[in-house]
Amino acid sequence: MTTTDDRATSPGRQAPRQLRNFVDGRWAEPSDATTSEIVDPSTGRTIAHAPVSSAGDVDAAFGAASRAFETWGQTTPAQRQLALLRIADSLEARTEEFVHLESADTGKPHAMGFTDELPPAVDQLRFFAGAARVLEGRSAGEYMAGHTSWVRREPIGVVAQVTPWNYPLMMAIWKIAPALAAGNTIVLKPSDTTPESTLALAELASEHLPPGVLNVVTGDRDTGRALVSHDTPGLVSITGSIRAGSEVAAAAGPHLKRLHLELGGKAPVIVFADADVSKAAEGIAAAAYFNAGQDCTAATRVLVAREVHDELVAALAEQARGTRVGRPEDPDAALGPLNNENQLARVTGFLDRLPDHAEVVAGGTRVSGLDDGFFLEPTVVSGLEPDDEIVVDEVFGPVLTVQPFTDESEALRMANSTLYGLASSVWTADLSRGLRMSKRLDFGCVWLNTHIPIVAEMPHGGFKSSGYGKDLSAYSLEDYTRIKHVMAAIDD
């Protein structure tokens, strides 16, 4: 697999690679020579240059997708299932290659890719391959005398998709798998800092899809605006920030496009006094620092019963100090760097602006010996007030905050007092209390005595400013379909 004719695969390569778009089943030269730098966040070195695609490039991609839909939209579920299964098999066979591609763009430990990213990604492709053949609908019947009605589920057509930099490959699969399973064709723009694995996935998929079914164009915000505002796609799906979602909604408005928005979170983690504090600290730390905290569901906002507050803070501090940060090739590294220099500055900015009443009990500084990359120590902050910036805003880094609560009612008020509504967790030995909390927590996902596991069969998506629409599960597949009522007169 190559994104250029002379791509090297050895880790010691020096010259930055020149990437291209993938359109209509082949590599496509951009219409403009403007490029952006792709930087390895573990070293700060430029490793590639990617096209900053113009409106003309986006238009060409949509043209290819529109032509491809004429045939792909008519395929049977069995044909689409087979294509997705073959893509999954090909991806699984090239696991090592994709792990290294992903690590080069994101700085993630290789071990994380082999255990936590590629296997679930392959499984998710296979899930949607199966789901393609079991779409549900209402029963047909005679709801008016002399007439039979039934409902058809059809592909929307051409869809536009925008993916983030925290999980480039997996988020691409969360987007393309249900879209392809439903019979749509795609134009996808990956993040400008992490395009390589998505481009490689498009090339891999082209071995099993007709030309133009899956197209990938790289670029910046202007490229994204051209994608979203184009008059071709019937649906726009984005994973990103609230700001990005608002801009997409505004750009899609004039054409009344359907939207699928997953826009971040600020997950409350509620620990009651009857919880096993040691186990809770271990689980919370793992969920807070996974992927360097660059996860919309990360366990970053800990609310703990006053009786065990100090004990939990001490246990979390111990976990933070014992969590190893390292480069991708470090087999013992639990997390790598932040994705880019701007994100490092954003996260350290929260720490620099902490109010006097806050206390950094662990971490809080860049990692000694890894100064060339964008590494930050796992961090625990306590002594905070409800309206402190670091409590209210999404940090998106390896930083967790701890606040005490007095009773169940206060815990609920504190947890729900956020504009986000993506994920949450409750840690308690009392199942009845856990179930009560799960009912009243205003979040799309509630975990009990765990935090962050995701499975293909269950929906992932939030409420409020975390957006709308679901990733994964049959609900996601339905999001990529439209419903048509057909009625026939049956009397002679």
C-alpha positions as CSV (number, residue, x, y, z in Angstrom):
1,M,0.0,0.0,0.0
2,T,1.5,3.4,-1.0
3,T,0.2,6.9,-0.9
4,T,3.1,7.9,-3.2
5,D,5.1,5.9,-5.7
6,D,8.2,5.9,-3.5
7,R,6.7,5.5,0.0
8,A,9.1,3.9,2.5
9,T,7.9,1.9,5.5
10,S,11.0,1.8,7.7
11,P,10.8,3.8,10.9
12,G,14.1,5.6,10.0
13,R,12.8,7.4,6.9
14,Q,13.7,11.0,6.8
15,A,12.3,12.8,3.8
16,P,8.6,14.0,4.4
17,R,6.2,12.1,2.2
18,Q,3.9,13.8,-0.2
19,L,0.3,12.6,0.2
20,R,-2.5,12.8,-2.3
21,N,-6.2,12.6,-2.2
22,F,-8.0,9.3,-3.1
23,V,-10.9,9.9,-5.5
24,D,-12.8,7.6,-7.9
25,G,-10.7,4.6,-6.9
26,R,-7.3,6.1,-7.5
27,W,-4.7,8.6,-6.2
28,A,-5.6,12.1,-7.3
29,E,-3.4,15.1,-7.7
30,P,-4.9,18.2,-6.0
31,S,-5.7,21.2,-8.2
32,D,-3.6,23.5,-6.0
33,A,0.0,23.1,-4.8
34,T,-0.8,24.2,-1.2
35,T,0.0,21.7,1.4
36,S,-0.1,21.3,5.2
37,E,2.6,19.7,7.4
38,I,1.9,16.4,9.1
39,V,3.9,16.3,12.3
40,D,4.9,13.3,14.4
41,P,3.7,14.4,17.9
42,S,6.2,12.1,19.6
43,T,9.2,13.9,18.0
44,G,7.9,17.2,16.7
45,R,9.3,16.3,13.2
46,T,7.5,16.9,9.9
47,I,6.8,13.4,8.4
48,A,4.6,14.3,5.5
49,H,2.8,17.0,3.5
50,A,-0.9,16.7,2.7
51,P,-2.9,18.6,0.1
52,V,-5.1,21.5,1.2
53,S,-7.9,20.6,-1.1
54,S,-9.8,23.3,-2.9
55,A,-13.5,23.5,-3.6
56,G,-12.7,22.1,-7.0
57,D,-11.1,19.0,-5.5
58,V,-14.2,18.6,-3.3
59,D,-16.5,19.0,-6.3
60,A,-14.6,16.3,-8.2
61,A,-14.9,13.9,-5.2
62,F,-18.6,14.5,-5.0
63,G,-18.9,13.9,-8.8
64,A,-17.2,10.6,-8.4
65,A,-19.5,9.6,-5.4
66,S,-22.6,10.6,-7.3
67,R,-21.7,8.5,-10.3
68,A,-20.8,5.6,-8.1
69,F,-24.1,5.8,-6.2
70,E,-26.0,5.0,-9.4
71,T,-24.8,1.4,-9.1
72,W,-23.7,1.0,-5.5
73,G,-27.1,2.2,-4.3
74,Q,-28.7,-0.7,-6.2
75,T,-26.6,-3.4,-4.6
76,T,-28.1,-6.0,-2.4
77,P,-27.4,-6.2,1.3
78,A,-25.6,-9.5,0.6
79,Q,-23.3,-7.7,-1.8
80,R,-22.5,-4.9,0.6
81,Q,-22.0,-7.4,3.4
82,L,-19.4,-9.3,1.4
83,A,-17.5,-6.1,0.5
84,L,-17.4,-5.0,4.2
85,L,-16.2,-8.5,5.3
86,R,-13.4,-8.4,2.7
87,I,-12.4,-4.9,3.8
88,A,-12.3,-6.2,7.4
89,D,-10.2,-9.2,6.4
90,S,-7.7,-7.0,4.5
91,L,-7.4,-4.6,7.3
92,E,-6.8,-7.4,9.8
93,A,-4.1,-8.9,7.6
94,R,-2.3,-5.5,7.5
95,T,-2.7,-4.7,11.2
96,E,1.0,-4.0,11.8
97,E,1.1,-1.6,8.9
98,F,-1.9,0.4,10.1
99,V,-0.7,0.4,13.7
100,H,2.5,2.1,12.6
101,L,0.7,4.5,10.3
102,E,-1.6,5.5,13.1
103,S,1.2,5.9,15.6
104,A,3.2,8.1,13.2
105,D,0.3,10.6,12.9
106,T,-0.9,10.5,16.5
107,G,2.1,9.4,18.6
108,K,0.1,6.5,20.2
109,P,1.9,3.6,21.7
110,H,2.1,0.7,19.2
111,A,0.8,-1.6,22.0
112,M,-2.4,0.4,22.1
113,G,-2.9,0.0,18.4
114,F,-2.4,-3.8,18.5
115,T,-4.8,-4.3,21.5
116,D,-7.2,-1.5,21.7
117,E,-7.7,0.0,18.2
118,L,-7.2,-2.4,15.3
119,P,-9.1,-5.4,16.7
120,P,-12.2,-3.3,17.6
121,A,-12.0,-1.5,14.2
122,V,-12.0,-4.9,12.4
123,D,-14.8,-6.1,14.6
124,Q,-16.9,-3.0,13.9
125,L,-16.6,-3.5,10.1
126,R,-17.8,-7.1,10.6
127,F,-20.7,-6.0,12.8
128,F,-22.0,-3.6,10.1
129,A,-21.5,-6.2,7.5
130,G,-23.9,-8.4,9.4
131,A,-26.2,-5.5,10.2
132,A,-26.6,-4.7,6.5
133,R,-28.8,-7.8,6.2
134,V,-31.1,-7.3,9.2
135,L,-32.5,-3.8,8.8
136,E,-35.9,-3.7,10.6
137,G,-39.1,-2.1,9.4
138,R,-42.8,-2.0,10.3
139,S,-45.1,-4.7,9.1
140,A,-47.0,-4.1,5.9
141,G,-50.8,-3.9,6.2
142,E,-54.1,-2.5,5.1
143,Y,-54.4,0.7,7.1
144,M,-57.0,2.0,4.6
145,A,-59.7,-0.1,3.1
146,G,-58.6,-1.4,-0.3
147,H,-55.0,-0.3,0.1
148,T,-51.8,-2.0,1.3
149,S,-49.0,0.1,2.8
150,W,-45.4,-0.8,3.5
151,V,-42.2,1.0,4.4
152,R,-39.0,1.0,2.5
153,R,-35.6,1.8,4.0
154,E,-33.3,3.3,1.3
155,P,-29.8,4.7,1.3
156,I,-29.7,8.5,1.5
157,G,-27.4,8.8,-1.4
158,V,-24.0,10.6,-1.2
159,V,-22.9,11.5,2.3
160,A,-20.2,13.9,3.6
161,Q,-18.1,12.9,6.6
162,V,-15.5,14.7,8.7
163,T,-13.4,12.8,11.2
164,P,-11.2,14.0,14.1
165,W,-7.6,13.5,15.0
166,N,-7.9,11.5,18.3
167,Y,-8.9,8.2,16.6
168,P,-8.3,8.8,12.9
169,L,-8.7,5.2,11.7
170,M,-11.4,4.1,14.1
171,M,-13.5,7.2,13.6
172,A,-13.3,6.7,9.9
173,I,-14.6,3.2,10.3
174,W,-17.4,4.4,12.6
175,K,-18.4,6.7,9.7
176,I,-17.9,4.6,6.6
177,A,-19.1,1.2,7.8
178,P,-22.8,2.1,8.5
179,A,-22.8,4.4,5.4
180,L,-21.6,1.6,3.1
181,A,-23.7,-1.0,4.7
182,A,-26.8,1.1,4.0
183,G,-25.8,1.6,0.3
184,N,-24.5,5.1,0.4
185,T,-21.4,6.6,-1.2
186,I,-19.0,8.8,0.6
187,V,-16.7,11.8,0.5
188,L,-14.7,12.0,3.8
189,K,-12.3,14.6,5.1
190,P,-9.9,13.4,7.8
191,S,-8.4,15.8,10.3
192,D,-5.6,18.0,8.8
193,T,-3.1,16.6,11.4
194,T,-3.9,12.9,10.9
195,P,-4.8,11.9,7.3
196,E,-2.5,9.0,6.6
197,S,-4.4,6.0,7.9
198,T,-7.6,7.2,6.4
199,L,-6.0,7.6,3.0
200,A,-4.5,4.1,3.3
201,L,-7.9,2.7,4.4
202,A,-9.5,4.2,1.2
203,E,-6.9,2.5,-0.9
204,L,-7.4,-0.8,0.9
205,A,-11.2,-0.5,0.5
206,S,-10.9,0.2,-3.2
207,E,-9.7,-3.4,-3.7
208,H,-13.3,-4.4,-2.7
209,L,-15.5,-1.4,-3.7
210,P,-16.3,0.0,-7.1
211,P,-14.5,3.3,-7.9
212,G,-16.0,6.4,-6.4
213,V,-17.8,4.6,-3.5
214,L,-15.3,5.9,-0.9
215,N,-13.4,9.1,-1.6
216,V,-11.0,10.9,0.8
217,V,-9.9,14.5,0.4
218,T,-7.5,16.2,2.8
219,G,-7.4,19.8,3.8
220,D,-8.1,22.5,6.4
221,R,-11.3,24.2,7.7
222,D,-11.9,25.8,4.3
223,T,-11.9,22.3,2.7
224,G,-14.3,21.2,5.4
225,R,-16.6,24.1,4.7
226,A,-16.6,23.3,1.0
227,L,-17.5,19.7,1.8
228,V,-20.4,20.6,4.2
229,S,-21.8,23.4,2.1
230,H,-21.8,21.5,-1.2
231,D,-25.2,20.8,-2.6
232,T,-24.6,17.1,-3.3
233,P,-24.6,15.3,0.1
234,G,-27.9,14.4,1.7
235,L,-26.3,13.9,5.1
236,V,-23.3,15.4,6.9
237,S,-21.7,13.5,9.7
238,I,-19.0,15.0,11.9
239,T,-17.1,14.1,15.0
240,G,-15.6,17.2,16.5
241,S,-16.0,20.1,18.9
242,I,-19.2,22.1,19.7
243,R,-17.8,25.0,17.6
244,A,-17.2,22.7,14.7
245,G,-20.7,21.2,15.0
246,S,-22.3,24.6,15.1
247,E,-20.4,25.7,12.0
248,V,-21.4,22.6,10.2
249,A,-25.1,23.1,11.2
250,A,-25.0,26.6,9.9
251,A,-23.3,25.6,6.6
252,A,-25.7,22.7,6.1
253,G,-28.8,24.8,6.9
254,P,-29.4,26.4,3.5
255,H,-29.7,23.0,1.8
256,L,-31.6,21.4,4.8
257,K,-29.2,18.6,4.9
258,R,-29.6,15.9,7.6
259,L,-26.9,16.1,10.3
260,H,-25.2,13.5,12.5
261,L,-23.1,15.3,15.1
262,E,-20.9,13.8,17.9
263,L,-19.4,16.8,19.6
264,G,-17.5,16.0,22.7
265,G,-18.1,15.6,26.3
266,K,-17.2,16.3,29.9
267,A,-17.9,13.0,31.6
268,P,-18.8,13.0,35.3
269,V,-17.5,10.1,37.3
270,I,-19.5,9.7,40.5
271,V,-17.9,7.7,43.3
272,F,-20.0,6.9,46.3
273,A,-18.6,6.1,49.8
274,D,-19.4,2.4,49.5
275,A,-17.3,1.9,46.3
276,D,-14.0,0.1,46.4
277,V,-11.8,3.1,46.4
278,S,-8.7,1.3,45.2
279,K,-10.5,-0.4,42.3
280,A,-12.3,2.8,41.4
281,A,-9.0,4.8,41.3
282,E,-7.5,2.2,39.0
283,G,-10.4,2.1,36.6
284,I,-10.8,5.9,36.6
285,A,-7.1,6.5,35.9
286,A,-7.2,4.1,33.0
287,A,-10.2,5.8,31.6
288,A,-8.8,9.3,32.2
289,Y,-5.4,8.7,30.6
290,F,-6.3,6.4,27.8
291,N,-5.2,8.0,24.5
292,A,-3.6,10.8,26.6
293,G,-7.1,11.8,27.7
294,Q,-8.0,12.8,24.1
295,D,-11.3,11.0,24.2
296,C,-14.8,12.6,24.4
297,T,-15.8,10.0,27.0
298,A,-12.6,10.3,29.1
299,A,-13.1,10.1,32.9
300,T,-12.0,13.6,33.6
301,R,-14.5,15.1,36.1
302,V,-14.5,13.0,39.3
303,L,-17.2,13.7,41.9
304,V,-16.6,11.8,45.1
305,A,-18.5,11.4,48.4
306,R,-16.9,13.6,51.1
307,E,-16.3,10.7,53.4
308,V,-13.7,9.1,50.9
309,H,-12.6,12.3,49.1
310,D,-9.1,12.4,50.5
311,E,-8.6,8.7,50.2
312,L,-9.6,8.8,46.5
313,V,-7.5,11.8,45.7
314,A,-4.4,10.1,47.2
315,A,-5.2,6.9,45.3
316,L,-5.7,8.8,42.0
317,A,-2.4,10.7,42.6
318,E,-0.6,7.4,43.1
319,Q,-2.2,6.1,39.8
320,A,-1.1,9.2,38.0
321,R,2.5,8.9,39.2
322,G,2.6,5.2,38.3
323,T,1.3,5.7,34.7
324,R,4.1,5.5,32.2
325,V,4.3,8.1,29.3
326,G,6.4,7.1,26.4
327,R,7.1,7.1,22.6
328,P,5.2,4.7,20.3
329,E,7.9,2.1,20.4
330,D,8.0,2.0,24.3
331,P,6.2,-1.3,25.1
332,D,5.5,-0.2,28.7
333,A,3.9,3.2,27.7
334,A,0.3,3.5,28.7
335,L,-0.1,6.8,26.8
336,G,1.8,8.9,24.3
337,P,1.9,12.6,23.5
338,L,-0.9,15.1,22.8
339,N,-1.7,15.2,19.1
340,N,-0.3,18.5,18.2
341,E,1.5,21.6,19.5
342,N,-1.7,23.6,19.7
343,Q,-3.4,21.0,21.8
344,L,-0.5,20.8,24.2
345,A,-0.7,24.6,24.6
346,R,-4.5,24.4,25.2
347,V,-4.1,21.8,27.9
348,T,-1.2,23.4,29.7
349,G,-3.1,26.7,29.4
350,F,-5.9,25.3,31.7
351,L,-3.2,24.4,34.2
352,D,-1.4,27.7,34.0
353,R,-4.8,29.5,34.7
354,L,-5.8,27.4,37.7
355,P,-7.2,29.6,40.5
356,D,-5.4,29.9,43.8
357,H,-7.8,27.6,45.6
358,A,-6.9,24.7,43.2
359,E,-4.2,22.2,44.0
360,V,-2.2,20.1,41.5
361,V,-1.6,16.9,43.5
362,A,0.1,14.9,40.7
363,G,1.7,15.7,37.4
364,G,1.0,19.1,35.7
365,T,4.2,19.5,33.7
366,R,5.8,18.3,30.5
367,V,7.6,14.9,30.7
368,S,11.3,15.1,31.4
369,G,13.4,13.6,28.6
370,L,10.7,13.8,26.0
371,D,10.8,17.5,25.4
372,D,11.0,17.2,21.6
373,G,7.4,15.8,21.6
374,F,4.1,17.0,22.9
375,F,4.1,14.9,26.1
376,L,2.4,15.9,29.4
377,E,2.4,14.1,32.7
378,P,-0.9,12.5,33.9
379,T,-2.4,15.1,36.1
380,V,-4.8,15.3,39.1
381,V,-6.3,18.6,40.3
382,S,-8.3,19.0,43.5
383,G,-9.7,21.9,45.6
384,L,-11.9,23.1,42.7
385,E,-15.2,25.1,42.6
386,P,-18.1,24.2,40.3
387,D,-17.6,27.2,38.0
388,D,-13.9,26.9,37.6
389,E,-12.8,26.8,33.9
390,I,-11.1,23.4,34.1
391,V,-14.3,21.9,35.6
392,V,-16.6,23.5,33.0
393,D,-14.7,23.2,29.7
394,E,-13.5,20.1,27.9
395,V,-9.7,19.8,28.4
396,F,-9.1,16.9,26.1
397,G,-5.8,15.9,27.8
398,P,-4.5,13.6,30.6
399,V,-6.0,15.8,33.3
400,L,-8.7,14.8,35.8
401,T,-10.4,17.0,38.4
402,V,-11.8,15.9,41.7
403,Q,-14.6,17.6,43.6
404,P,-16.5,16.4,46.8
405,F,-20.3,16.0,47.1
406,T,-22.5,15.4,50.2
407,D,-25.4,13.2,49.0
408,E,-27.0,11.6,46.0
409,S,-29.0,14.7,45.1
410,E,-26.0,16.9,45.1
411,A,-24.0,14.5,43.0
412,L,-26.8,14.5,40.4
413,R,-27.0,18.3,40.3
414,M,-23.2,18.6,39.9
415,A,-23.1,15.9,37.3
416,N,-25.9,17.3,35.1
417,S,-24.8,20.9,35.4
418,T,-22.9,20.9,32.1
419,L,-23.7,21.7,28.5
420,Y,-22.3,18.3,27.5
421,G,-24.3,15.0,27.6
422,L,-22.2,12.3,26.2
423,A,-21.0,9.9,28.9
424,S,-20.9,9.3,32.6
425,S,-20.2,6.6,35.2
426,V,-21.3,5.7,38.7
427,W,-19.2,3.7,41.1
428,T,-21.1,2.1,44.0
429,A,-21.8,-1.3,45.7
430,D,-25.5,-0.5,45.7
431,L,-27.1,-1.7,42.5
432,S,-30.4,0.1,43.2
433,R,-28.6,3.4,43.6
434,G,-26.7,2.8,40.4
435,L,-29.9,2.2,38.5
436,R,-31.5,5.2,40.0
437,M,-28.6,7.3,39.0
438,S,-28.5,5.9,35.5
439,K,-32.2,6.9,35.0
440,R,-31.6,10.5,36.1
441,L,-28.1,11.2,34.6
442,D,-28.6,13.3,31.4
443,F,-26.0,11.5,29.3
444,G,-26.2,9.2,26.3
445,C,-24.1,6.6,28.1
446,V,-24.0,5.6,31.7
447,W,-21.4,3.0,33.0
448,L,-21.8,1.4,36.4
449,N,-18.5,0.5,38.1
450,T,-16.5,0.9,34.9
451,H,-15.8,3.6,32.5
452,I,-15.1,3.8,28.7
453,P,-15.7,0.2,27.3
454,I,-17.5,0.5,23.9
455,V,-19.0,-2.4,21.9
456,A,-20.2,-2.4,18.3
457,E,-23.7,-3.6,19.3
458,M,-24.5,-0.7,21.6
459,P,-25.1,3.0,20.5
460,H,-22.6,5.7,21.2
461,G,-23.8,9.3,21.2
462,G,-25.0,12.1,23.4
463,F,-27.5,14.7,24.4
464,K,-27.5,18.5,24.7
465,S,-24.4,20.1,23.2
466,S,-22.8,16.7,22.7
467,G,-24.8,16.5,19.5
468,Y,-27.3,14.0,18.1
469,G,-27.3,10.8,16.1
470,K,-25.7,7.6,17.2
471,D,-22.4,5.9,16.2
472,L,-22.2,2.1,16.3
473,S,-25.2,-0.3,16.7
474,A,-28.2,-0.7,14.4
475,Y,-29.3,2.8,15.3
476,S,-26.3,4.2,13.4
477,L,-27.2,2.1,10.4
478,E,-30.7,3.5,10.5
479,D,-29.3,7.1,10.6
480,Y,-27.8,6.4,7.1
481,T,-31.1,5.5,5.6
482,R,-34.3,7.3,4.6
483,I,-37.8,6.0,5.0
484,K,-40.3,5.8,2.2
485,H,-44.0,4.9,2.5
486,V,-45.4,3.0,-0.5
487,M,-49.2,2.4,-0.8
488,A,-50.9,0.3,-3.4
489,A,-54.6,0.0,-4.3
490,I,-55.5,-3.7,-4.1
491,D,-59.2,-3.7,-5.0
492,D,-60.2,-4.7,-8.5
